[in-house]
Amino acid sequence: MSPSIWQILLVVAIVILLFGPKRIPGLGKSLGEAIRGFKKGLNEDSEIDVTDSSKKEQIHEGGQTQAESSEKAKDKQGL
């Protein structure tokens, strides 16, 4: 069962009433950018490593561990 012309016109009229004629092109543009970004993300060759070892490496690369930063915060509160 396909929608009739009256059903399509009713939906278009409701959308125009809700968003206004000035915002509809902006909504279309942002939707297109979102779709392009999604497709670009799917086509990227790089993979993201979310294992525990990579998280630990990132913490150590920052110069201090989370335990050290929480100890420093406690020391500052105690002063």
PDB file with SEQRES, HELIX, SHEET and CRYST1 records, atoms N, CA, C and O in Angstrom:
SEQRES   1 A   79  MET SER PRO SER ILE TRP GLN ILE LEU LEU VAL VAL ALA          
SEQRES   2 A   79  ILE VAL ILE LEU LEU PHE GLY PRO LYS ARG ILE PRO GLY          
SEQRES   3 A   79  LEU GLY LYS SER LEU GLY GLU ALA ILE ARG GLY PHE LYS          
SEQRES   4 A   79  LYS GLY LEU ASN GLU ASP SER GLU ILE ASP VAL THR ASP          
SEQRES   5 A   79  SER SER LYS LYS GLU GLN ILE HIS GLU GLY GLY GLN THR          
SEQRES   6 A   79  GLN ALA GLU SER SER GLU LYS ALA LYS ASP LYS GLN GLY          
SEQRES   7 A   79  LEU                                                          
HELIX    1 AA1 ILE A    5  PHE A   19  1                                  15    
HELIX    2 AA2 ILE A   24  ASN A   43  1                                  20    
HELIX    3 AA3 ASP A   52  GLU A   61  1                                  10    
HELIX    4 AA4 GLN A   66  GLY A   78  1                                  13    
CRYST1    1.000    1.000    1.000  90.00  90.00  90.00 P 1           1          
ATOM      1  N   MET A   1       0.847  -1.169   0.000  1.00  0.00           N  
ATOM      2  CA  MET A   1       0.000   0.000   0.000  1.00  0.00           C  
ATOM      3  C   MET A   1       0.896   1.238   0.000  1.00  0.00           C  
ATOM      4  O   MET A   1       1.615   1.481   0.970  1.00  0.00           O  
ATOM      5  N   SER A   2       0.861   1.994  -1.041  1.00  0.00           N  
ATOM      6  CA  SER A   2       1.676   3.194  -1.136  1.00  0.00           C  
ATOM      7  C   SER A   2       0.878   4.408  -0.660  1.00  0.00           C  
ATOM      8  O   SER A   2      -0.347   4.435  -0.774  1.00  0.00           O  
ATOM      9  N   PRO A   3       1.575   5.404  -0.130  1.00  0.00           N  
ATOM     10  CA  PRO A   3       0.862   6.600   0.357  1.00  0.00           C  
ATOM     11  C   PRO A   3       0.285   7.406  -0.810  1.00  0.00           C  
ATOM     12  O   PRO A   3       0.896   7.511  -1.874  1.00  0.00           O  
ATOM     13  N   SER A   4      -0.875   7.959  -0.590  1.00  0.00           N  
ATOM     14  CA  SER A   4      -1.500   8.782  -1.626  1.00  0.00           C  
ATOM     15  C   SER A   4      -0.904  10.189  -1.606  1.00  0.00           C  
ATOM     16  O   SER A   4      -0.146  10.541  -0.702  1.00  0.00           O  
ATOM     17  N   ILE A   5      -1.247  10.966  -2.591  1.00  0.00           N  
ATOM     18  CA  ILE A   5      -0.730  12.333  -2.690  1.00  0.00           C  
ATOM     19  C   ILE A   5      -1.202  13.180  -1.515  1.00  0.00           C  
ATOM     20  O   ILE A   5      -0.471  14.058  -1.056  1.00  0.00           O  
ATOM     21  N   TRP A   6      -2.410  12.931  -1.023  1.00  0.00           N  
ATOM     22  CA  TRP A   6      -2.950  13.703   0.101  1.00  0.00           C  
ATOM     23  C   TRP A   6      -2.189  13.397   1.385  1.00  0.00           C  
ATOM     24  O   TRP A   6      -1.968  14.293   2.199  1.00  0.00           O  
ATOM     25  N   GLN A   7      -1.795  12.165   1.574  1.00  0.00           N  
ATOM     26  CA  GLN A   7      -1.013  11.807   2.763  1.00  0.00           C  
ATOM     27  C   GLN A   7       0.363  12.467   2.722  1.00  0.00           C  
ATOM     28  O   GLN A   7       0.852  12.959   3.739  1.00  0.00           O  
ATOM     29  N   ILE A   8       0.977  12.476   1.558  1.00  0.00           N  
ATOM     30  CA  ILE A   8       2.290  13.111   1.405  1.00  0.00           C  
ATOM     31  C   ILE A   8       2.188  14.612   1.652  1.00  0.00           C  
ATOM     32  O   ILE A   8       3.027  15.187   2.344  1.00  0.00           O  
ATOM     33  N   LEU A   9       1.158  15.250   1.084  1.00  0.00           N  
ATOM     34  CA  LEU A   9       0.965  16.688   1.287  1.00  0.00           C  
ATOM     35  C   LEU A   9       0.699  17.016   2.749  1.00  0.00           C  
ATOM     36  O   LEU A   9       1.163  18.042   3.246  1.00  0.00           O  
ATOM     37  N   LEU A  10      -0.029  16.176   3.429  1.00  0.00           N  
ATOM     38  CA  LEU A  10      -0.306  16.386   4.850  1.00  0.00           C  
ATOM     39  C   LEU A  10       0.980  16.308   5.671  1.00  0.00           C  
ATOM     40  O   LEU A  10       1.194  17.133   6.560  1.00  0.00           O  
ATOM     41  N   VAL A  11       1.828  15.339   5.387  1.00  0.00           N  
ATOM     42  CA  VAL A  11       3.099  15.211   6.107  1.00  0.00           C  
ATOM     43  C   VAL A  11       3.994  16.408   5.827  1.00  0.00           C  
ATOM     44  O   VAL A  11       4.628  16.929   6.745  1.00  0.00           O  
ATOM     45  N   VAL A  12       4.057  16.850   4.588  1.00  0.00           N  
ATOM     46  CA  VAL A  12       4.878  18.017   4.232  1.00  0.00           C  
ATOM     47  C   VAL A  12       4.362  19.257   4.945  1.00  0.00           C  
ATOM     48  O   VAL A  12       5.155  20.051   5.451  1.00  0.00           O  
ATOM     49  N   ALA A  13       3.046  19.436   4.993  1.00  0.00           N  
ATOM     50  CA  ALA A  13       2.472  20.593   5.668  1.00  0.00           C  
ATOM     51  C   ALA A  13       2.793  20.583   7.158  1.00  0.00           C  
ATOM     52  O   ALA A  13       3.096  21.629   7.733  1.00  0.00           O  
ATOM     53  N   ILE A  14       2.732  19.429   7.779  1.00  0.00           N  
ATOM     54  CA  ILE A  14       3.044  19.318   9.214  1.00  0.00           C  
ATOM     55  C   ILE A  14       4.513  19.644   9.460  1.00  0.00           C  
ATOM     56  O   ILE A  14       4.839  20.336  10.425  1.00  0.00           O  
ATOM     57  N   VAL A  15       5.393  19.158   8.607  1.00  0.00           N  
ATOM     58  CA  VAL A  15       6.825  19.438   8.758  1.00  0.00           C  
ATOM     59  C   VAL A  15       7.088  20.930   8.616  1.00  0.00           C  
ATOM     60  O   VAL A  15       7.870  21.493   9.382  1.00  0.00           O  
ATOM     61  N   ILE A  16       6.451  21.574   7.651  1.00  0.00           N  
ATOM     62  CA  ILE A  16       6.643  23.022   7.466  1.00  0.00           C  
ATOM     63  C   ILE A  16       6.110  23.786   8.672  1.00  0.00           C  
ATOM     64  O   ILE A  16       6.723  24.763   9.101  1.00  0.00           O  
ATOM     65  N   LEU A  17       4.982  23.356   9.222  1.00  0.00           N  
ATOM     66  CA  LEU A  17       4.434  24.030  10.404  1.00  0.00           C  
ATOM     67  C   LEU A  17       5.339  23.867  11.620  1.00  0.00           C  
ATOM     68  O   LEU A  17       5.509  24.801  12.403  1.00  0.00           O  
ATOM     69  N   LEU A  18       5.920  22.679  11.776  1.00  0.00           N  
ATOM     70  CA  LEU A  18       6.770  22.424  12.945  1.00  0.00           C  
ATOM     71  C   LEU A  18       8.108  23.149  12.861  1.00  0.00           C  
ATOM     72  O   LEU A  18       8.542  23.758  13.839  1.00  0.00           O  
ATOM     73  N   PHE A  19       8.761  23.092  11.716  1.00  0.00           N  
ATOM     74  CA  PHE A  19      10.115  23.610  11.601  1.00  0.00           C  
ATOM     75  C   PHE A  19      10.189  24.986  10.949  1.00  0.00           C  
ATOM     76  O   PHE A  19      11.162  25.711  11.160  1.00  0.00           O  
ATOM     77  N   GLY A  20       9.210  25.351  10.183  1.00  0.00           N  
ATOM     78  CA  GLY A  20       9.258  26.624   9.483  1.00  0.00           C  
ATOM     79  C   GLY A  20      10.019  26.487   8.186  1.00  0.00           C  
ATOM     80  O   GLY A  20      10.923  25.658   8.081  1.00  0.00           O  
ATOM     81  N   PRO A  21       9.663  27.295   7.185  1.00  0.00           N  
ATOM     82  CA  PRO A  21      10.297  27.151   5.871  1.00  0.00           C  
ATOM     83  C   PRO A  21      11.769  27.549   5.847  1.00  0.00           C  
ATOM     84  O   PRO A  21      12.502  27.125   4.954  1.00  0.00           O  
ATOM     85  N   LYS A  22      12.213  28.351   6.803  1.00  0.00           N  
ATOM     86  CA  LYS A  22      13.613  28.784   6.792  1.00  0.00           C  
ATOM     87  C   LYS A  22      14.549  27.715   7.360  1.00  0.00           C  
ATOM     88  O   LYS A  22      15.722  27.674   6.988  1.00  0.00           O  
ATOM     89  N   ARG A  23      14.065  26.859   8.242  1.00  0.00           N  
ATOM     90  CA  ARG A  23      14.937  25.870   8.871  1.00  0.00           C  
ATOM     91  C   ARG A  23      15.045  24.577   8.084  1.00  0.00           C  
ATOM     92  O   ARG A  23      15.978  23.807   8.314  1.00  0.00           O  
ATOM     93  N   ILE A  24      14.139  24.311   7.174  1.00  0.00           N  
ATOM     94  CA  ILE A  24      14.147  23.047   6.434  1.00  0.00           C  
ATOM     95  C   ILE A  24      15.409  22.876   5.590  1.00  0.00           C  
ATOM     96  O   ILE A  24      15.980  21.786   5.613  1.00  0.00           O  
ATOM     97  N   PRO A  25      15.888  23.888   4.838  1.00  0.00           N  
ATOM     98  CA  PRO A  25      17.150  23.696   4.102  1.00  0.00           C  
ATOM     99  C   PRO A  25      18.334  23.409   5.031  1.00  0.00           C  
ATOM    100  O   PRO A  25      19.213  22.618   4.687  1.00  0.00           O  
ATOM    101  N   GLY A  26      18.361  24.040   6.190  1.00  0.00           N  
ATOM    102  CA  GLY A  26      19.438  23.782   7.151  1.00  0.00           C  
ATOM    103  C   GLY A  26      19.383  22.365   7.688  1.00  0.00           C  
ATOM    104  O   GLY A  26      20.418  21.735   7.901  1.00  0.00           O  
ATOM    105  N   LEU A  27      18.178  21.864   7.906  1.00  0.00           N  
ATOM    106  CA  LEU A  27      18.034  20.488   8.365  1.00  0.00           C  
ATOM    107  C   LEU A  27      18.505  19.506   7.304  1.00  0.00           C  
ATOM    108  O   LEU A  27      19.153  18.506   7.614  1.00  0.00           O  
ATOM    109  N   GLY A  28      18.174  19.801   6.040  1.00  0.00           N  
ATOM    110  CA  GLY A  28      18.625  18.942   4.947  1.00  0.00           C  
ATOM    111  C   GLY A  28      20.138  18.953   4.810  1.00  0.00           C  
ATOM    112  O   GLY A  28      20.757  17.918   4.563  1.00  0.00           O  
ATOM    113  N   LYS A  29      20.728  20.128   4.973  1.00  0.00           N  
ATOM    114  CA  LYS A  29      22.190  20.250   4.864  1.00  0.00           C  
ATOM    115  C   LYS A  29      22.885  19.474   5.982  1.00  0.00           C  
ATOM    116  O   LYS A  29      23.849  18.750   5.732  1.00  0.00           O  
ATOM    117  N   SER A  30      22.399  19.624   7.203  1.00  0.00           N  
ATOM    118  CA  SER A  30      23.029  18.916   8.320  1.00  0.00           C  
ATOM    119  C   SER A  30      22.832  17.405   8.209  1.00  0.00           C  
ATOM    120  O   SER A  30      23.708  16.637   8.604  1.00  0.00           O  
ATOM    121  N   LEU A  31      21.691  16.976   7.676  1.00  0.00           N  
ATOM    122  CA  LEU A  31      21.468  15.552   7.471  1.00  0.00           C  
ATOM    123  C   LEU A  31      22.433  15.004   6.428  1.00  0.00           C  
ATOM    124  O   LEU A  31      22.980  13.913   6.591  1.00  0.00           O  
ATOM    125  N   GLY A  32      22.640  15.769   5.351  1.00  0.00           N  
ATOM    126  CA  GLY A  32      23.596  15.344   4.321  1.00  0.00           C  
ATOM    127  C   GLY A  32      25.015  15.262   4.847  1.00  0.00           C  
ATOM    128  O   GLY A  32      25.748  14.331   4.516  1.00  0.00           O  
ATOM    129  N   GLU A  33      25.414  16.240   5.674  1.00  0.00           N  
ATOM    130  CA  GLU A  33      26.761  16.208   6.262  1.00  0.00           C  
ATOM    131  C   GLU A  33      26.921  15.016   7.202  1.00  0.00           C  
ATOM    132  O   GLU A  33      27.985  14.397   7.247  1.00  0.00           O  
ATOM    133  N   ALA A  34      25.873  14.696   7.949  1.00  0.00           N  
ATOM    134  CA  ALA A  34      25.936  13.552   8.856  1.00  0.00           C  
ATOM    135  C   ALA A  34      26.081  12.251   8.084  1.00  0.00           C  
ATOM    136  O   ALA A  34      26.839  11.368   8.485  1.00  0.00           O  
ATOM    137  N   ILE A  35      25.356  12.130   6.979  1.00  0.00           N  
ATOM    138  CA  ILE A  35      25.450  10.910   6.165  1.00  0.00           C  
ATOM    139  C   ILE A  35      26.840  10.795   5.547  1.00  0.00           C  
ATOM    140  O   ILE A  35      27.419   9.709   5.524  1.00  0.00           O  
ATOM    141  N   ARG A  36      27.384  11.918   5.041  1.00  0.00           N  
ATOM    142  CA  ARG A  36      28.740  11.883   4.470  1.00  0.00           C  
ATOM    143  C   ARG A  36      29.770  11.506   5.527  1.00  0.00           C  
ATOM    144  O   ARG A  36      30.677  10.719   5.256  1.00  0.00           O  
ATOM    145  N   GLY A  37      29.637  12.057   6.725  1.00  0.00           N  
ATOM    146  CA  GLY A  37      30.570  11.715   7.799  1.00  0.00           C  
ATOM    147  C   GLY A  37      30.478  10.253   8.192  1.00  0.00           C  
ATOM    148  O   GLY A  37      31.492   9.619   8.485  1.00  0.00           O  
ATOM    149  N   PHE A  38      29.269   9.715   8.198  1.00  0.00           N  
ATOM    150  CA  PHE A  38      29.082   8.302   8.526  1.00  0.00           C  
ATOM    151  C   PHE A  38      29.734   7.420   7.471  1.00  0.00           C  
ATOM    152  O   PHE A  38      30.416   6.453   7.808  1.00  0.00           O  
ATOM    153  N   LYS A  39      29.529   7.745   6.192  1.00  0.00           N  
ATOM    154  CA  LYS A  39      30.134   6.959   5.110  1.00  0.00           C  
ATOM    155  C   LYS A  39      31.651   7.050   5.156  1.00  0.00           C  
ATOM    156  O   LYS A  39      32.344   6.061   4.916  1.00  0.00           O  
ATOM    157  N   LYS A  40      32.172   8.241   5.466  1.00  0.00           N  
ATOM    158  CA  LYS A  40      33.621   8.413   5.556  1.00  0.00           C  
ATOM    159  C   LYS A  40      34.185   7.563   6.688  1.00  0.00           C  
ATOM    160  O   LYS A  40      35.250   6.963   6.546  1.00  0.00           O  
ATOM    161  N   GLY A  41      33.475   7.511   7.809  1.00  0.00           N  
ATOM    162  CA  GLY A  41      33.913   6.683   8.931  1.00  0.00           C  
ATOM    163  C   GLY A  41      33.911   5.210   8.600  1.00  0.00           C  
ATOM    164  O   GLY A  41      34.765   4.465   9.080  1.00  0.00           O  
ATOM    165  N   LEU A  42      32.968   4.781   7.792  1.00  0.00           N  
ATOM    166  CA  LEU A  42      32.921   3.373   7.392  1.00  0.00           C  
ATOM    167  C   LEU A  42      34.054   3.019   6.445  1.00  0.00           C  
ATOM    168  O   LEU A  42      34.536   1.886   6.450  1.00  0.00           O  
ATOM    169  N   ASN A  43      34.482   3.976   5.635  1.00  0.00           N  
ATOM    170  CA  ASN A  43      35.506   3.704   4.621  1.00  0.00           C  
ATOM    171  C   ASN A  43      36.929   3.853   5.139  1.00  0.00           C  
ATOM    172  O   ASN A  43      37.873   3.497   4.433  1.00  0.00           O  
ATOM    173  N   GLU A  44      37.112   4.368   6.346  1.00  0.00           N  
ATOM    174  CA  GLU A  44      38.470   4.552   6.860  1.00  0.00           C  
ATOM    175  C   GLU A  44      39.131   3.203   7.099  1.00  0.00           C  
ATOM    176  O   GLU A  44      38.498   2.254   7.561  1.00  0.00           O  
ATOM    177  N   ASP A  45      40.424   3.139   6.773  1.00  0.00           N  
ATOM    178  CA  ASP A  45      41.165   1.895   6.921  1.00  0.00           C  
ATOM    179  C   ASP A  45      41.675   1.674   8.336  1.00  0.00           C  
ATOM    180  O   ASP A  45      41.953   0.539   8.722  1.00  0.00           O  
ATOM    181  N   SER A  46      41.802   2.734   9.109  1.00  0.00           N  
ATOM    182  CA  SER A  46      42.376   2.603  10.444  1.00  0.00           C  
ATOM    183  C   SER A  46      41.360   1.984  11.393  1.00  0.00           C  
ATOM    184  O   SER A  46      40.155   2.217  11.297  1.00  0.00           O  
ATOM    185  N   GLU A  47      41.886   1.199  12.299  1.00  0.00           N  
ATOM    186  CA  GLU A  47      41.048   0.579  13.305  1.00  0.00           C  
ATOM    187  C   GLU A  47      41.382   1.176  14.664  1.00  0.00           C  
ATOM    188  O   GLU A  47      42.519   1.582  14.904  1.00  0.00           O  
ATOM    189  N   ILE A  48      40.415   1.231  15.537  1.00  0.00           N  
ATOM    190  CA  ILE A  48      40.603   1.795  16.861  1.00  0.00           C  
ATOM    191  C   ILE A  48      40.836   0.648  17.841  1.00  0.00           C  
ATOM    192  O   ILE A  48      40.050  -0.297  17.901  1.00  0.00           O  
ATOM    193  N   ASP A  49      41.918   0.739  18.606  1.00  0.00           N  
ATOM    194  CA  ASP A  49      42.251  -0.281  19.594  1.00  0.00           C  
ATOM    195  C   ASP A  49      41.684   0.147  20.934  1.00  0.00           C  
ATOM    196  O   ASP A  49      42.087   1.175  21.479  1.00  0.00           O  
ATOM    197  N   VAL A  50      40.758  -0.627  21.469  1.00  0.00           N  
ATOM    198  CA  VAL A  50      40.116  -0.275  22.734  1.00  0.00           C  
ATOM    199  C   VAL A  50      40.448  -1.289  23.828  1.00  0.00           C  
ATOM    200  O   VAL A  50      39.683  -1.457  24.778  1.00  0.00           O  
ATOM    201  N   THR A  51      41.574  -1.954  23.696  1.00  0.00           N  
ATOM    202  CA  THR A  51      41.966  -2.929  24.707  1.00  0.00           C  
ATOM    203  C   THR A  51      42.517  -2.218  25.938  1.00  0.00           C  
ATOM    204  O   THR A  51      42.838  -1.031  25.888  1.00  0.00           O  
ATOM    205  N   ASP A  52      42.623  -2.948  27.032  1.00  0.00           N  
ATOM    206  CA  ASP A  52      43.121  -2.381  28.281  1.00  0.00           C  
ATOM    207  C   ASP A  52      44.567  -1.921  28.153  1.00  0.00           C  
ATOM    208  O   ASP A  52      44.948  -0.925  28.768  1.00  0.00           O  
ATOM    209  N   SER A  53      45.378  -2.619  27.371  1.00  0.00           N  
ATOM    210  CA  SER A  53      46.784  -2.243  27.253  1.00  0.00           C  
ATOM    211  C   SER A  53      46.941  -0.874  26.598  1.00  0.00           C  
ATOM    212  O   SER A  53      47.811  -0.099  26.994  1.00  0.00           O  
ATOM    213  N   SER A  54      46.116  -0.567  25.608  1.00  0.00           N  
ATOM    214  CA  SER A  54      46.242   0.739  24.967  1.00  0.00           C  
ATOM    215  C   SER A  54      45.789   1.849  25.905  1.00  0.00           C  
ATOM    216  O   SER A  54      46.336   2.951  25.863  1.00  0.00           O  
ATOM    217  N   LYS A  55      44.804   1.581  26.745  1.00  0.00           N  
ATOM    218  CA  LYS A  55      44.358   2.582  27.718  1.00  0.00           C  
ATOM    219  C   LYS A  55      45.454   2.856  28.730  1.00  0.00           C  
ATOM    220  O   LYS A  55      45.674   4.006  29.109  1.00  0.00           O  
ATOM    221  N   LYS A  56      46.148   1.807  29.173  1.00  0.00           N  
ATOM    222  CA  LYS A  56      47.233   1.978  30.136  1.00  0.00           C  
ATOM    223  C   LYS A  56      48.380   2.766  29.521  1.00  0.00           C  
ATOM    224  O   LYS A  56      48.995   3.601  30.184  1.00  0.00           O  
ATOM    225  N   GLU A  57      48.670   2.495  28.232  1.00  0.00           N  
ATOM    226  CA  GLU A  57      49.741   3.225  27.560  1.00  0.00           C  
ATOM    227  C   GLU A  57      49.399   4.705  27.460  1.00  0.00           C  
ATOM    228  O   GLU A  57      50.275   5.551  27.637  1.00  0.00           O  
ATOM    229  N   GLN A  58      48.150   5.028  27.181  1.00  0.00           N  
ATOM    230  CA  GLN A  58      47.754   6.425  27.076  1.00  0.00           C  
ATOM    231  C   GLN A  58      47.889   7.125  28.423  1.00  0.00           C  
ATOM    232  O   GLN A  58      48.270   8.294  28.480  1.00  0.00           O  
ATOM    233  N   ILE A  59      47.581   6.423  29.496  1.00  0.00           N  
ATOM    234  CA  ILE A  59      47.699   7.012  30.830  1.00  0.00           C  
ATOM    235  C   ILE A  59      49.164   7.281  31.140  1.00  0.00           C  
ATOM    236  O   ILE A  59      49.496   8.349  31.655  1.00  0.00           O  
ATOM    237  N   HIS A  60      50.051   6.332  30.838  1.00  0.00           N  
ATOM    238  CA  HIS A  60      51.470   6.502  31.126  1.00  0.00           C  
ATOM    239  C   HIS A  60      52.093   7.564  30.229  1.00  0.00           C  
ATOM    240  O   HIS A  60      53.014   8.261  30.655  1.00  0.00           O  
ATOM    241  N   GLU A  61      51.612   7.703  29.001  1.00  0.00           N  
ATOM    242  CA  GLU A  61      52.135   8.735  28.117  1.00  0.00           C  
ATOM    243  C   GLU A  61      51.798  10.124  28.633  1.00  0.00           C  
ATOM    244  O   GLU A  61      52.523  11.079  28.355  1.00  0.00           O  
ATOM    245  N   GLY A  62      50.713  10.249  29.375  1.00  0.00           N  
ATOM    246  CA  GLY A  62      50.309  11.536  29.920  1.00  0.00           C  
ATOM    247  C   GLY A  62      51.216  12.003  31.035  1.00  0.00           C  
ATOM    248  O   GLY A  62      51.140  13.166  31.432  1.00  0.00           O  
ATOM    249  N   GLY A  63      52.065  11.148  31.550  1.00  0.00           N  
ATOM    250  CA  GLY A  63      53.023  11.558  32.563  1.00  0.00           C  
ATOM    251  C   GLY A  63      52.676  11.071  33.957  1.00  0.00           C  
ATOM    252  O   GLY A  63      53.563  10.972  34.805  1.00  0.00           O  
ATOM    253  N   GLN A  64      51.429  10.766  34.218  1.00  0.00           N  
ATOM    254  CA  GLN A  64      51.069  10.281  35.539  1.00  0.00           C  
ATOM    255  C   GLN A  64      49.869   9.354  35.417  1.00  0.00           C  
ATOM    256  O   GLN A  64      49.080   9.449  34.477  1.00  0.00           O  
ATOM    257  N   THR A  65      49.753   8.468  36.377  1.00  0.00           N  
ATOM    258  CA  THR A  65      48.626   7.552  36.375  1.00  0.00           C  
ATOM    259  C   THR A  65      47.437   8.206  37.043  1.00  0.00           C  
ATOM    260  O   THR A  65      47.552   9.288  37.619  1.00  0.00           O  
ATOM    261  N   GLN A  66      46.306   7.551  36.964  1.00  0.00           N  
ATOM    262  CA  GLN A  66      45.105   8.095  37.584  1.00  0.00           C  
ATOM    263  C   GLN A  66      45.251   8.112  39.108  1.00  0.00           C  
ATOM    264  O   GLN A  66      44.742   9.023  39.760  1.00  0.00           O  
ATOM    265  N   ALA A  67      45.930   7.130  39.679  1.00  0.00           N  
ATOM    266  CA  ALA A  67      46.121   7.091  41.125  1.00  0.00           C  
ATOM    267  C   ALA A  67      46.960   8.281  41.589  1.00  0.00           C  
ATOM    268  O   ALA A  67      46.672   8.888  42.621  1.00  0.00           O  
ATOM    269  N   GLU A  68      48.012   8.612  40.810  1.00  0.00           N  
ATOM    270  CA  GLU A  68      48.858   9.746  41.179  1.00  0.00           C  
ATOM    271  C   GLU A  68      48.077  11.058  41.106  1.00  0.00           C  
ATOM    272  O   GLU A  68      48.236  11.928  41.962  1.00  0.00           O  
ATOM    273  N   SER A  69      47.236  11.195  40.086  1.00  0.00           N  
ATOM    274  CA  SER A  69      46.482  12.439  39.952  1.00  0.00           C  
ATOM    275  C   SER A  69      45.438  12.567  41.055  1.00  0.00           C  
ATOM    276  O   SER A  69      45.173  13.674  41.522  1.00  0.00           O  
ATOM    277  N   SER A  70      44.833  11.439  41.486  1.00  0.00           N  
ATOM    278  CA  SER A  70      43.850  11.525  42.564  1.00  0.00           C  
ATOM    279  C   SER A  70      44.536  11.821  43.899  1.00  0.00           C  
ATOM    280  O   SER A  70      43.959  12.501  44.747  1.00  0.00           O  
ATOM    281  N   GLU A  71      45.762  11.320  44.098  1.00  0.00           N  
ATOM    282  CA  GLU A  71      46.507  11.616  45.322  1.00  0.00           C  
ATOM    283  C   GLU A  71      46.869  13.101  45.379  1.00  0.00           C  
ATOM    284  O   GLU A  71      46.802  13.717  46.443  1.00  0.00           O  
ATOM    285  N   LYS A  72      47.249  13.670  44.245  1.00  0.00           N  
ATOM    286  CA  LYS A  72      47.582  15.089  44.203  1.00  0.00           C  
ATOM    287  C   LYS A  72      46.350  15.939  44.493  1.00  0.00           C  
ATOM    288  O   LYS A  72      46.452  16.975  45.149  1.00  0.00           O  
ATOM    289  N   ALA A  73      45.198  15.513  44.013  1.00  0.00           N  
ATOM    290  CA  ALA A  73      43.968  16.249  44.258  1.00  0.00           C  
ATOM    291  C   ALA A  73      43.613  16.199  45.748  1.00  0.00           C  
ATOM    292  O   ALA A  73      43.150  17.191  46.310  1.00  0.00           O  
ATOM    293  N   LYS A  74      43.829  15.046  46.383  1.00  0.00           N  
ATOM    294  CA  LYS A  74      43.543  14.925  47.813  1.00  0.00           C  
ATOM    295  C   LYS A  74      44.491  15.803  48.620  1.00  0.00           C  
ATOM    296  O   LYS A  74      44.080  16.418  49.604  1.00  0.00           O  
ATOM    297  N   ASP A  75      45.772  15.868  48.206  1.00  0.00           N  
ATOM    298  CA  ASP A  75      46.731  16.699  48.899  1.00  0.00           C  
ATOM    299  C   ASP A  75      46.342  18.181  48.809  1.00  0.00           C  
ATOM    300  O   ASP A  75      46.476  18.922  49.783  1.00  0.00           O  
ATOM    301  N   LYS A  76      45.874  18.594  47.668  1.00  0.00           N  
ATOM    302  CA  LYS A  76      45.481  19.988  47.498  1.00  0.00           C  
ATOM    303  C   LYS A  76      44.275  20.332  48.366  1.00  0.00           C  
ATOM    304  O   LYS A  76      44.171  21.455  48.861  1.00  0.00           O  
ATOM    305  N   GLN A  77      43.370  19.388  48.556  1.00  0.00           N  
ATOM    306  CA  GLN A  77      42.195  19.635  49.377  1.00  0.00           C  
ATOM    307  C   GLN A  77      42.570  19.670  50.861  1.00  0.00           C  
ATOM    308  O   GLN A  77      41.928  20.366  51.647  1.00  0.00           O  
ATOM    309  N   GLY A  78      43.589  18.935  51.237  1.00  0.00           N  
ATOM    310  CA  GLY A  78      44.011  18.878  52.632  1.00  0.00           C  
ATOM    311  C   GLY A  78      44.764  20.114  53.081  1.00  0.00           C  
ATOM    312  O   GLY A  78      44.900  20.330  54.285  1.00  0.00           O  
ATOM    313  N   LEU A  79      45.259  20.936  52.169  1.00  0.00           N  
ATOM    314  CA  LEU A  79      46.033  22.127  52.516  1.00  0.00           C  
ATOM    315  C   LEU A  79      45.160  23.159  53.054  1.00  0.00           C  
ATOM    316  O   LEU A  79      45.627  24.243  53.405  1.00  0.00           O  
TER     317      LEU A  79                                                      
END                                                                             
